[in-house]
Structures are given as structure tokens and as C-alpha cells.
Amino acid sequence: MGQPLKRIVIVGGGSAGWMTAAALSSHLGRSTKITLVESEAIGTVGVGEATIPPIRTFNARIGIDEQTFVRETQGSFKLGIEFVDWNRKGEAYFHPFGQYGAEFDVVPFYHHWMREHLAGRADRIDEFCMAWGAARAGKFSHPTQDRRQMQSTFDYAYHFDAGLYAAYLRKFSEAAGVERIEGRIETASLHAESGFVKDVQLEDGRTLEADFFVDCSGFGGLLIEKALRTGYEDWSPWLPCNRAVAVPCEKVGPMAPYTRSTAREAGWQWRIPLQHRTGNGYVHCDAFVSEDQAIETLLANLDGKPMADPRTIRFVTGRRRKFWNKNVVSVGLSAGFMEPLESTSLHLIQYAIMRLLVLFPDTDMSPLLQQEYNRLTVQEYERIRDFLVLHYHATERRDTELWRYC
């Protein structure tokens, strides 16, 4: 019978690291020593983050009050995502956090709408969605729990500053007993027999041992890849975008309660409204547009004045062949990456953490827990991958090289 884990080391900060620290400390209390190592010199990828409704469950589970959270992260409320020029140029559609129509009789609403649509009598289906009606009007109110009212037919999520979220979770975690160590990890040592990670060594010579490690070190995967050689499954043949340029701009006009994704010549542009600024980025494929052209396109399509120089993020869409390998679980960018077209980046972090808590190991490190964790996580990644592919597959655009490729 294995013993409870005595020490856990989280490698890397940012949203992934501090969400993990907050959840583990809330779940385990002070019975397990939790240490997070990060270097301010490295920085994080974090931009303005858009989320989907389950983030509310995560925050509530670890005891974060919504009003405090929105204030601390300069956040705003989100009712869904508008997709502009994705099907055809000049057209838009909306993915709402909520249902279409009202529930009545035994036949789902969309059957009634489809009958009228085929007969040429139906309005656009968006007209029957409370979330889109409110979003289009620039309004937000919390949904009611009374199922007899239309105000119960939608859900919501948030936009927020990912850097401020990580900073808030750091305060939350440290108050719960998490130890933060400033430093850059240079290498890791493996046990000779088991191949498990034994410890990590910092540049200044310090060594940190642990029973279990969570790799939140970003694209490079310091432990999951560089130490354990887990391997990576490349999905770029199906999702060819491999670059993003991002820049914040000054907020102009009222705050829209939704994310916007606008299809461009070689990818798509995000717009995320926050209290203090608007987050913008152009996700693109470098085979179809140069970095200078991508930056030029992004800067030409901002609402307000840029607040910083554009920065480039390079990525390869895909996932690790194992998310949990030996005594290391990868969370966040170290686990894999898919473009944030449906705001799933933090969702994947959240569910990795929640899944880990359900399948939490002891010192025996049962391989059955690892197998189940990997099986469920592969399913989650592949569902999201296929949903993103659908956006590109469903388009009728043929006006540029990217859209013809799709």
C-alpha cells in the first residue's frame, strides 16, 4: 500500500502553474509540501484570455469569489464568440453559451426551425437565442435559475488578463502554504532503475527533490520532453496555423460581452475586450503570409491605439504522446497546443488539473491511474481538435491560398 505524496514540485508559473498550485493546495491542504519554481526572466505566453463557462466551476471549487476575481483580473463577461467572414466574406455567425429557442412539447426546437427554414419562412436562427440577443445589444446580466424564464436559457464565461489571473492565484496559493522559488531550472536527474524524475537542479546550484512533478514549463516541456523524451504528435497537417502576433490596444467604446474571431487572408484575428484594454492577435500560417505582413494586417485592424509592440508566438499544433509519463504530469503548453479559436486554452489546463485530482496517485504511482488519465486527456484533445478543424472545413471561402488549402 503506497503512502501519501510528501512533496510535489510544479515547474513553471503562469496560468498553468498557478492554477495547478491553487487547486492542489485547496485539495490537499498542508499535508503535502507544494513548491512552485519559476523565473521572472523567462516570462509567460499569456495574453488577454477568453474562456468558456466551466472556468466558473474551477474558480468556485477553490473558493474564489466572482466579484473579487473580475476586479483583480480587469475582467469582463462573455456570452459567446462571433465568427466574422468565416463562412463567406461579409457574413457572420455566433457560437452562444446557451440554447436556441424554448423547450416545448417533445420535439427539439431545431426541428421546428429547420422545417420553417426549408419552407423559406424562418428568421435567422440567431434570432431565437437569448445569449446572442444580449451580446448584440452589448448587454449582460447573470442568468436566472427559474427555468420558466428566457433569462435562464444562457450561460456565461469571462475575458480577463492572464497575467493578473496568475498573480492573483499566486497570492491565493501562497496564503494556502505553497512555496514559490525564484530561479531557472538547468537540468533534471532520473532514478537509475525506475527512470522517474528524482530532482531538478537550478542554475544557482540548488536541488529540489519530490515524489511527483507537474510540468508547466511551456512549449519546451522541460521534464515531460527534455528529461523523459515522451514524444510529440504533430497535428499541423489538419490545423496549419503555426504563428500568432499579439498586441494590446486602447479600449474604444462600450465593452462588448463576447469574443470576436475575424477570418483574415492567412488565418484569423481575435478581439478580447477587458476593462483596461482590448487584447488582439492574428493567428496565421507562415507558409501563406510573412511575419511583417501579419503584423501589418493586425495593426491595420485594431479598434484603438496600440499599447505595446507586437510580439510573435511560434507553435506547432499537437499534443504529447503521453500527458502523464512516470511521475510527471504535463499541464498547459507543455502538454500540447491548439489555436484558441474556441477559447479552450485555459479549459484544457482546468480539466487536466481536475482529472489529476480525481486520479491522484500515492507513492506506488499506479500505472492504471496514468493510463486512465492519458486515455481521457487524449479524448479531450481530439474532440477539441476536430471541432477546430470543422471551422476550416465548413468554410466556402476560396479567395486566398489558406482557404483553398482548407
C-alpha positions in Angstrom: 0.0 0.0 0.0 1.5 3.3 -1.1 1.9 6.3 1.2 0.6 9.8 0.5 2.9 12.0 -1.5 5.1 14.1 0.7 6.3 16.7 -1.8 5.2 18.0 -5.2 7.2 20.4 -7.4 5.5 22.5 -10.0 7.9 23.5 -12.8 6.9 26.9 -14.2 4.3 29.6 -13.3 1.9 31.5 -15.5 -1.7 30.5 -15.7 -0.9 26.7 -15.8 1.4 26.7 -12.9 -0.6 28.9 -10.5 -3.9 27.2 -11.4 -2.3 23.9 -10.5 -0.8 25.3 -7.3 -4.2 26.8 -6.3 -6.1 23.6 -7.0 -3.6 21.2 -5.3 -3.3 23.4 -2.2 -7.0 23.7 -1.9 -7.5 19.9 -2.4 -4.6 18.6 -0.3 -4.3 21.3 2.4 -0.9 21.5 4.1 -0.4 17.7 4.3 1.7 17.7 1.2 4.5 20.2 0.6 3.9 22.0 -2.7 6.7 24.1 -4.3 6.5 26.1 -7.5 9.6 27.1 -9.3 9.5 30.0 -11.8 11.8 32.6 -13.2 10.7 36.1 -13.9 13.4 36.4 -16.5 11.6 33.7 -18.7 8.2 35.3 -18.8 5.0 33.7 -20.0 3.0 33.5 -23.2 -0.1 34.9 -21.5 -2.3 37.4 -23.5 -5.8 38.6 -22.9 -7.6 35.3 -22.2 -11.1 34.3 -23.3 -12.7 31.4 -21.6 -15.7 29.1 -21.7 -18.2 28.6 -18.8 -16.5 25.7 -16.9 -13.9 28.2 -15.6 -16.6 29.4 -13.2 -16.7 25.9 -11.7 -12.9 25.9 -11.3 -12.9 29.2 -9.5 -15.8 28.3 -7.3 -14.3 24.9 -6.4 -11.1 26.5 -5.0 -13.1 29.3 -3.2 -12.6 32.3 -5.5 -15.4 34.9 -5.2 -16.6 36.2 -8.7 -16.6 39.9 -7.8 -13.1 39.7 -6.4 -11.9 37.7 -9.4 -13.3 40.1 -12.0 -11.9 43.1 -10.2 -8.4 41.6 -9.7 -8.1 40.4 -13.3 -9.7 43.5 -15.0 -12.2 41.0 -16.4 -15.4 41.2 -18.3 -18.3 38.9 -19.0 -18.6 36.8 -22.1 -21.8 35.3 -23.7 -20.2 33.5 -26.7 -18.0 34.0 -29.8 -18.8 35.8 -33.0 -17.2 34.5 -36.2 -16.9 37.1 -38.9 -16.1 36.2 -42.6 -15.6 32.5 -41.7 -18.2 31.1 -44.0 -18.2 33.8 -46.7 -16.8 37.3 -46.6 -19.4 39.7 -45.3 -21.2 37.1 -43.2 -21.1 36.2 -39.5 -22.4 33.6 -37.2 -22.4 33.3 -33.4 -21.5 30.4 -31.0 -23.5 31.2 -27.9 -23.2 29.9 -24.4 -26.8 28.9 -24.3 -29.6 27.3 -26.2 -31.7 28.2 -29.3 -35.4 28.6 -28.8 -37.5 27.5 -25.9 -38.2 23.9 -24.8 -41.7 22.8 -25.6 -43.6 19.6 -26.4 -41.4 16.6 -27.2 -39.8 17.8 -30.4 -36.5 19.7 -30.1 -36.6 23.4 -31.2 -34.2 23.0 -34.1 -36.6 20.5 -35.9 -39.3 23.2 -35.9 -36.8 25.9 -37.1 -35.5 23.6 -39.9 -39.0 22.9 -41.2 -39.6 26.6 -41.4 -36.2 27.3 -42.9 -36.7 24.7 -45.7 -40.0 26.3 -46.4 -38.4 29.8 -46.7 -40.3 31.1 -43.7 -37.7 31.2 -40.9 -35.7 34.1 -39.5 -32.0 33.5 -38.8 -31.6 31.0 -36.1 -29.6 33.6 -34.1 -32.9 35.5 -33.6 -34.0 32.7 -31.3 -31.0 32.8 -28.9 -31.1 34.9 -25.7 -27.3 34.9 -25.5 -26.9 36.4 -28.9 -29.7 38.9 -28.4 -28.0 40.3 -25.3 -24.5 40.1 -26.8 -25.6 42.0 -30.0 -27.2 44.7 -27.7 -24.0 45.0 -25.7 -25.8 43.9 -22.5 -25.1 41.4 -19.8 -27.0 40.1 -16.7 -26.5 37.0 -14.7 -28.9 34.2 -15.8 -31.8 33.4 -13.6 -32.3 29.9 -12.2 -36.1 30.0 -12.9 -36.5 27.7 -15.9 -39.8 29.3 -16.8 -38.0 32.5 -17.9 -36.0 33.1 -21.1 -33.3 34.6 -18.9 -32.4 31.0 -17.8 -31.5 29.8 -21.3 -27.9 31.1 -21.4 -24.6 30.7 -19.6 -21.5 32.9 -19.4 -17.8 32.9 -19.1 -15.1 35.7 -18.8 -12.4 37.6 -20.6 -9.5 38.6 -18.3 -5.8 39.5 -18.1 -4.0 36.2 -17.8 -1.0 37.8 -16.1 -3.2 39.3 -13.5 -5.0 36.0 -13.0 -1.7 34.2 -12.4 -0.7 37.0 -9.9 -4.0 36.6 -8.1 -3.7 32.8 -7.9 -0.1 33.2 -6.6 -1.4 35.2 -3.6 -4.2 32.7 -3.1 -1.7 29.8 -3.3 1.0 31.2 -1.1 -1.7 32.0 1.6 -2.6 28.3 1.4 1.1 27.2 2.1 2.5 26.9 -1.4 6.2 27.8 -1.5 7.4 29.8 -4.5 11.1 29.7 -5.5 12.6 32.2 -8.0 15.0 30.5 -10.2 15.7 28.9 -13.6 15.9 25.1 -13.8 19.0 23.9 -15.6 18.5 20.1 -15.6 16.7 17.1 -14.1 18.0 13.9 -12.6 16.4 10.5 -13.2 16.3 7.4 -10.9 18.6 4.8 -12.4 16.2 1.9 -12.1 12.7 3.4 -12.5 13.5 6.3 -14.9 11.3 8.5 -12.7 12.4 12.1 -12.2 14.3 12.3 -8.9 15.1 16.0 -8.7 15.6 19.3 -10.6 18.7 21.4 -10.3 18.6 25.2 -10.5 21.3 27.4 -12.1 22.4 28.6 -8.7 23.1 25.0 -7.6 20.0 24.4 -5.5 18.4 20.9 -5.9 14.7 20.2 -5.4 13.6 16.6 -4.8 10.0 15.5 -5.0 7.7 12.4 -5.2 5.7 14.0 -8.1 6.3 16.8 -10.6 3.9 18.9 -12.6 5.5 20.3 -15.8 4.1 23.7 -16.6 7.3 24.9 -18.4 5.7 25.8 -21.7 6.3 24.6 -25.2 9.7 23.1 -24.5 8.4 20.6 -21.9 11.4 20.7 -19.6 10.5 17.5 -17.8 8.0 15.7 -20.0 10.1 16.1 -23.1 13.7 17.1 -22.4 14.0 14.7 -19.4 11.6 11.9 -20.2 11.6 12.0 -24.1 7.9 11.5 -24.3 7.4 12.5 -27.9 5.0 14.8 -29.7 2.2 14.2 -32.1 2.1 16.9 -34.8 -1.4 18.0 -35.9 -0.3 20.7 -38.3 -1.5 18.8 -41.5 -5.1 19.4 -40.2 -4.5 22.7 -38.4 -1.8 24.5 -40.4 -1.6 27.8 -38.5 1.7 27.9 -36.6 2.2 31.6 -35.7 0.4 34.3 -33.8 1.3 38.0 -33.5 -0.4 39.7 -30.4 -0.8 43.3 -29.3 -3.0 45.1 -26.8 -4.7 48.3 -27.8 -6.6 51.1 -26.0 -10.2 50.4 -25.3 -12.6 52.3 -27.5 -16.3 52.5 -26.9 -18.6 50.3 -24.8 -17.3 46.8 -23.7 -18.8 44.0 -25.9 -19.8 40.9 -23.9 -18.4 38.5 -26.4 -15.2 37.4 -28.1 -14.8 38.1 -31.8 -12.9 36.0 -34.3 -12.5 37.5 -37.8 -11.1 35.4 -40.7 -8.2 37.0 -42.5 -6.3 36.1 -45.6 -4.0 33.6 -43.9 -5.7 32.9 -40.6 -7.9 34.7 -38.1 -7.8 37.7 -35.7 -9.0 37.6 -32.1 -10.5 40.5 -30.2 -10.9 40.2 -26.4 -12.4 43.2 -24.5 -11.1 43.8 -21.0 -11.8 46.7 -18.5 -8.4 48.4 -19.1 -7.6 47.4 -22.7 -8.5 45.2 -25.7 -6.5 42.1 -26.5 -5.8 41.4 -30.2 -3.9 38.8 -32.1 -3.6 37.4 -35.6 -3.2 33.6 -35.8 -1.7 32.6 -39.1 0.3 30.1 -41.2 3.8 31.3 -42.2 3.5 29.3 -45.4 0.9 31.8 -46.6 1.9 35.1 -45.1 5.2 36.7 -43.8 5.5 37.9 -40.3 5.8 41.5 -41.4 2.6 41.2 -43.4 0.8 39.6 -40.5 1.9 42.4 -38.2 0.8 45.0 -40.8 -2.7 43.3 -41.1 -3.1 43.1 -37.3 -2.2 46.8 -36.7 -4.4 47.9 -39.6 -7.4 46.2 -37.9 -7.3 47.5 -34.3 -10.1 49.5 -32.6 -7.7 51.7 -30.8 -4.1 52.8 -30.5 -1.5 50.0 -29.8 -0.2 49.9 -26.3 2.9 47.9 -27.0 5.0 46.5 -29.8 3.5 43.3 -31.4 5.1 40.1 -30.3 5.3 36.8 -32.1 4.4 33.4 -30.7 5.5 30.3 -32.6 3.9 26.9 -32.1 3.3 23.5 -33.5 -0.3 22.3 -33.1 -0.5 18.9 -31.4 0.0 17.0 -28.2 2.4 14.9 -26.2 2.2 11.2 -26.8 1.7 10.9 -23.1 0.4 13.6 -20.8 1.3 11.7 -17.7 4.6 9.8 -18.0 6.2 8.1 -15.0 5.9 10.7 -12.1 5.4 13.7 -14.3 2.1 15.3 -15.5 2.3 18.0 -18.2 -0.2 20.8 -17.9 -0.7 23.7 -20.3 1.6 24.4 -23.2 4.0 21.6 -22.1 1.1 19.1 -22.8 0.2 20.4 -26.2 -1.3 23.4 -28.1 -4.2 24.2 -30.3 -5.1 27.6 -31.6 -7.5 29.4 -29.2 -10.3 29.6 -31.8 -12.9 28.4 -29.3 -11.2 29.7 -26.2 -10.2 26.3 -24.9 -6.6 27.0 -23.7 -7.5 27.5 -20.1 -10.2 24.9 -20.4 -7.5 22.3 -21.2 -5.5 23.4 -18.2 -8.5 23.3 -15.9 -9.6 19.8 -16.9 -6.0 18.5 -16.7 -5.9 19.6 -13.1 -9.4 18.4 -12.2 -8.6 15.0 -13.8 -5.4 14.8 -11.8 -7.3 15.4 -8.6 -9.7 12.6 -9.4 -6.9 10.2 -10.3 -4.4 11.4 -7.7 -1.6 9.0 -7.0 0.2 7.9 -3.9 3.9 6.8 -3.8 3.1 3.5 -5.6 2.3 5.6 -8.7 -0.1 3.1 -10.1 0.2 2.7 -13.9 -3.6 2.3 -14.1 -4.1 5.8 -13.0 -1.7 7.1 -15.6 -3.3 5.0 -18.3 -6.8 6.3 -17.5 -5.6 9.9 -17.2 -3.9 9.7 -20.6 -6.9 8.0 -22.2 -9.3 10.7 -21.0 -7.0 13.5 -21.9 -6.4 12.2 -25.5 -10.2 12.1 -25.9 -10.5 15.7 -24.7 -7.7 17.0 -27.0 -9.0 15.1 -30.1 -12.6 16.3 -29.6 -11.4 19.9 -29.5 -9.0 19.3 -32.4 -11.9 18.0 -34.6 -14.1 20.9 -33.5 -11.5 23.4 -34.6 -10.9 21.5 -37.9 -14.7 21.8 -38.6 -14.4 25.6 -38.7 -11.9 25.4 -41.5 -13.7 22.5 -43.3 -17.1 24.2 -43.3 -15.9 27.4 -45.0 -17.0 28.3 -48.5 -14.1 30.7 -49.0 -11.7 30.1 -51.8 -10.2 33.6 -52.2 -6.7 33.1 -50.8 -4.2 30.3 -50.6 -5.0 29.3 -47.0 -8.8 28.9 -47.6 -8.2 27.0 -50.8 -5.9 24.7 -48.8 -8.6 24.2 -46.2 
